[in-house]
Amino acid sequence: MQQSQLARKTGVATLSVVSNTALTIVKLLVGLQIGAVSIISEALHSGVDLLAAIIALLAVRASAQEPDEEHPYGHGKYENISGAVEALLIFAAAAWIIYEAVHKLLKPAPLETLGWGMLVMLSSSVANIIVSAQLFKVARDTDSIALEADAWHLRTDVYTSAGVLLGLAVIWIGRMTLPAVDLQWLDPVAAIAVALLILKAAWELTAKAVSGLLDTRLDPEELDWIRHHLESLQPRVCGVHHLRTRRSGATRFVDLHLVVQCDMPLVEAHDLNDAISAAIHEHFPDTRILIHTEPCEDKCDEVCLAGCFDPHRAGRPHQRPQPLQP
């Protein structure tokens, strides 16, 4: 990883840690002061975001280590592990929020100084919009799943803070206009809505992080780009098969069998492989590529025909390969 990319990733991850520390402290103090379970739940949410931001920062630093003897494919999956752990933390926080909200519904307590609660929720939303936007930008530029997970943590916090703000505002307006109507139940209901949104985000983060740990192939759009580029190299390239891809954090791995013209000199085939690798690297910078080159000898099995770029040859009936001559 380039030092400039690492500096950007660690810088924005550190910003997330600082922001979440401040928000957690402020929300907790205000929530305890006015007795609003929705704000206390948001403080817990920000606390989980803080822990997730710390994990993301550590994962970014760990994944940047160069491959070594015990980890020849690098350390990119630290980011996938980070995303999975962050998602599990969200599940735990959501369960606690629901428990506390139900308790508050069964045993309601009066809310005081709602103005402070609304102010801290508004400030939280604005701060998280700014920080999450920076996280998303750097995550896209560097293909960092750890930073993307952290960004989704904060973006979810934006929505949930807005929901709590709306609930407190309705209670405040109700006190001003309909003092005889008790609307305090809106506070724990807003907290439950917060928890449901958190659970949805946790499920999506879990699926994305775990898919990298299971060596799931690249996205269809990325695979299509690779296939279309190889097909554009006709007639020198006759086809491709055994195309396999996976991700490890921000690093992509691509290996394939490249079928070329049978009379292509070895030096030209080598240069062609270099050109293909360079093109893929230009489009997907952090990619490790392995190409096995083989000649097209018109002795095609089903696998070869399926990846053949010649529609006439690919449409032929299966031809059993001839045995090798001694």
C-alpha positions in Angstrom: 0.0 0.0 0.0 1.3 3.5 -0.9 2.2 5.6 2.1 -0.1 8.4 0.9 -3.1 6.0 0.9 -2.2 4.7 4.3 -1.9 8.3 5.7 -5.4 9.1 4.3 -6.9 6.0 5.8 -5.3 6.4 9.2 -6.1 10.1 9.2 -9.8 9.7 8.6 -10.0 6.8 11.0 -8.4 8.9 13.7 -11.0 11.7 13.0 -13.8 9.1 13.5 -12.3 8.1 16.9 -12.1 11.7 18.1 -15.6 12.6 16.9 -17.2 9.5 18.4 -15.4 10.1 21.7 -16.9 13.6 22.0 -20.4 12.6 20.9 -20.5 9.6 23.3 -19.6 11.8 26.3 -22.0 14.6 25.4 -25.0 12.3 24.7 -24.5 10.3 27.9 -24.3 13.4 30.0 -27.4 15.0 28.5 -29.3 11.7 28.4 -28.7 11.1 32.1 -29.5 14.8 32.9 -32.9 14.8 31.3 -33.7 11.1 31.8 -34.3 10.4 28.0 -33.8 6.7 27.3 -33.6 7.5 23.5 -30.7 9.8 24.1 -29.0 7.3 26.4 -29.5 4.7 23.7 -27.9 7.0 21.3 -25.0 7.5 23.7 -24.5 3.7 23.7 -24.8 3.7 19.9 -22.1 6.3 19.7 -20.0 4.3 22.2 -20.3 1.3 19.9 -19.3 3.6 17.0 -16.3 4.6 19.0 -15.2 1.1 19.6 -15.9 0.3 15.9 -13.8 3.3 14.9 -10.9 2.1 17.1 -11.1 -1.4 15.6 -11.2 0.1 12.1 -8.1 2.2 12.8 -6.2 -0.8 14.1 -7.4 -2.9 11.1 -6.3 -0.3 8.6 -2.8 -0.2 10.2 -2.6 -4.0 10.4 -3.8 -4.6 6.8 -1.1 -2.3 5.5 1.7 -4.6 6.5 3.6 -6.1 3.7 3.3 -9.9 2.9 5.7 -12.0 4.9 6.7 -15.7 5.1 3.7 -16.7 7.2 1.2 -14.5 5.3 2.3 -14.6 1.6 -1.0 -13.2 0.5 -0.8 -10.2 2.7 -2.8 -9.0 5.7 -5.9 -7.6 3.9 -8.4 -9.8 5.7 -7.8 -7.8 8.9 -10.3 -5.3 7.4 -12.9 -8.1 6.8 -12.5 -9.3 10.4 -12.9 -5.7 11.5 -16.1 -5.3 9.6 -17.5 -8.5 11.0 -16.6 -7.6 14.6 -18.2 -4.1 14.2 -21.4 -5.7 12.9 -21.5 -8.0 16.0 -21.1 -5.0 18.2 -24.1 -3.3 16.6 -26.2 -6.4 17.2 -25.3 -6.3 20.9 -26.1 -2.6 21.2 -29.4 -3.0 19.5 -30.5 -5.7 21.9 -29.6 -3.5 24.9 -31.5 -0.5 23.5 -34.7 -2.6 23.0 -34.4 -3.9 26.5 -34.1 -0.5 28.0 -36.8 1.0 25.8 -39.3 -1.7 26.8 -38.4 -1.1 30.5 -39.1 2.6 30.0 -42.5 1.9 28.4 -43.5 -0.3 31.4 -42.1 2.2 34.0 -42.2 5.7 32.4 -40.4 8.6 34.0 -40.8 12.3 33.2 -38.4 14.0 30.7 -36.9 17.4 31.6 -35.1 20.1 29.6 -36.0 18.7 26.2 -34.3 21.6 24.5 -30.9 20.2 25.5 -31.8 16.8 24.2 -32.9 18.2 20.8 -29.7 20.3 20.6 -27.4 17.4 21.2 -29.2 15.2 18.7 -29.0 18.0 16.0 -25.3 18.5 16.7 -24.7 14.7 16.5 -26.4 14.5 13.2 -24.4 17.3 11.7 -21.1 16.0 13.0 -21.8 12.5 11.8 -22.8 13.7 8.3 -19.5 15.4 7.9 -17.3 12.6 9.3 -19.2 9.8 7.5 -18.9 11.7 4.2 -15.1 11.8 4.7 -15.0 8.1 5.6 -17.1 7.1 2.6 -14.9 9.1 0.2 -11.6 7.6 1.5 -13.2 4.1 1.6 -14.2 4.4 -2.1 -10.8 5.8 -3.1 -8.9 3.0 -1.2 -11.3 0.1 -1.4 -11.3 -0.1 2.4 -14.1 -2.3 3.9 -13.1 -1.3 7.4 -13.6 2.4 6.7 -16.8 1.7 4.8 -18.1 -0.2 7.8 -17.2 2.6 10.1 -18.8 5.1 7.7 -22.1 3.1 7.7 -21.9 3.1 11.5 -21.9 6.9 11.5 -24.4 7.2 8.7 -26.8 5.0 10.6 -26.2 7.3 13.6 -27.3 10.2 11.5 -30.7 8.6 10.8 -31.2 7.4 14.3 -30.3 10.8 15.8 -32.7 12.4 13.5 -35.4 10.0 14.6 -34.8 10.7 18.3 -34.7 14.4 17.6 -38.1 14.1 15.9 -39.5 12.2 18.9 -38.3 14.8 21.4 -39.6 17.6 19.2 -43.1 16.1 19.1 -43.1 15.7 22.9 -41.9 19.3 23.3 -44.6 20.7 20.9 -47.2 18.5 22.6 -46.4 20.0 25.9 -46.8 23.5 24.5 -50.0 22.9 22.6 -51.7 19.9 24.3 -50.4 19.8 27.9 -53.1 17.3 28.9 -51.9 14.7 26.4 -49.1 12.4 27.5 -46.6 11.9 24.7 -43.6 10.6 26.7 -44.2 7.1 25.3 -42.7 8.5 22.0 -39.2 8.5 23.6 -38.9 4.7 24.1 -40.7 4.1 20.9 -38.1 6.2 19.0 -35.4 4.2 20.8 -36.9 0.9 19.5 -37.0 2.4 16.0 -33.3 3.3 16.5 -32.6 -0.3 17.4 -34.4 -1.7 14.4 -32.5 0.5 12.0 -29.3 -0.6 13.8 -30.2 -4.2 13.3 -30.7 -3.7 9.6 -27.3 -2.0 9.2 -25.6 -4.8 11.2 -27.0 -7.5 9.0 -25.8 -5.8 5.8 -22.4 -5.2 7.3 -22.1 -8.8 8.4 -23.0 -10.1 5.0 -20.4 -7.9 3.3 -17.6 -8.5 5.7 -18.1 -12.3 5.9 -18.2 -12.6 2.1 -14.6 -11.5 2.0 -13.6 -14.0 4.6 -15.3 -16.8 2.5 -13.4 -15.7 -0.7 -16.5 -14.7 -2.6 -15.8 -13.6 -6.2 -15.6 -10.0 -7.3 -18.7 -8.0 -8.0 -20.4 -8.8 -11.4 -19.5 -5.3 -12.7 -15.8 -5.9 -12.0 -15.9 -9.4 -13.6 -17.6 -8.0 -16.7 -14.9 -5.4 -17.1 -12.2 -8.0 -17.0 -14.0 -10.3 -19.5 -14.7 -7.4 -21.9 -11.1 -6.3 -21.8 -9.8 -9.7 -22.6 -12.3 -10.1 -25.4 -11.2 -6.8 -26.9 -7.7 -8.4 -27.4 -8.9 -10.6 -30.2 -7.5 -12.2 -32.4 -4.4 -12.6 -30.3 -6.5 -13.8 -27.4 -8.8 -16.6 -28.5 -10.6 -17.2 -25.1 -10.3 -17.4 -21.4 -11.4 -20.0 -18.9 -10.9 -20.9 -15.2 -11.3 -17.2 -14.3 -11.2 -17.0 -10.5 -11.4 -13.9 -8.3 -11.6 -13.0 -4.7 -10.9 -10.1 -2.3 -8.8 -9.8 0.8 -9.6 -6.4 2.3 -8.8 -3.8 -0.3 -6.7 -6.3 -2.4 -8.2 -8.2 -5.3 -6.8 -11.5 -6.6 -7.4 -12.6 -10.2 -6.1 -15.8 -11.8 -7.1 -17.2 -15.2 -6.2 -19.4 -18.1 -5.5 -17.3 -21.3 -5.9 -19.1 -24.6 -3.8 -17.4 -27.4 -3.0 -18.1 -31.0 -1.0 -21.3 -31.3 1.8 -19.8 -33.3 2.4 -16.8 -30.9 6.1 -16.6 -29.9 6.9 -17.0 -26.2 8.2 -13.5 -25.9 5.0 -12.0 -27.4 2.9 -14.1 -25.1 4.9 -12.9 -22.1 4.5 -9.2 -23.3 0.8 -9.8 -23.8 0.4 -11.1 -20.2 2.3 -8.0 -18.9 0.0 -5.7 -20.9 -3.1 -7.5 -19.5 -1.8 -7.2 -16.0 -1.0 -3.5 -16.5 -4.5 -2.8 -17.8 -6.2 -4.6 -14.9 -3.9 -2.8 -12.4 -4.8 0.6 -14.0 -8.5 -0.1 -13.5 -8.2 -1.9 -10.1 -4.9 -0.6 -8.6 -4.4 -3.1 -5.7 -4.8 -6.4 -7.7 -2.6 -9.4 -7.8 -2.8 -11.3 -11.1 -1.8 -14.8 -12.1 -2.1 -15.8 -15.8 -1.6 -19.3 -17.2 -1.1 -19.0 -21.0 -1.9 -21.9 -23.3 -2.1 -22.2 -27.1 -5.4 -22.7 -29.0 -4.9 -26.0 -30.8 -8.5 -26.5 -31.9 -8.9 -29.5 -29.5 -11.5 -28.0 -27.3 -13.3 -29.5 -24.3 -16.5 -28.0 -22.8 -14.6 -25.6 -20.5 -12.5 -24.2 -23.3 -15.5 -23.8 -25.6 -17.5 -22.0 -22.9 -14.8 -19.3 -22.7 -14.0 -19.1 -26.4 -14.4 -15.7 -28.0 -15.1 -17.2 -31.5 -18.8 -17.8 -31.7 -18.4 -20.3 -34.6 -15.9 -22.4 -32.7 -17.9 -22.1 -29.4 -21.0 -23.3 -31.2 -19.4 -26.5 -32.4 -20.3 -29.9 -30.9 -17.8 -31.1 -28.2 -14.6 -32.4 -29.6 -12.8 -34.9 -27.4 -9.1 -33.8 -27.0 -6.6 -35.9 -28.8 -4.0 -37.9 -26.7 -0.6 -36.4 -26.5 2.0 -37.8 -28.9 5.0 -39.6 -27.3 
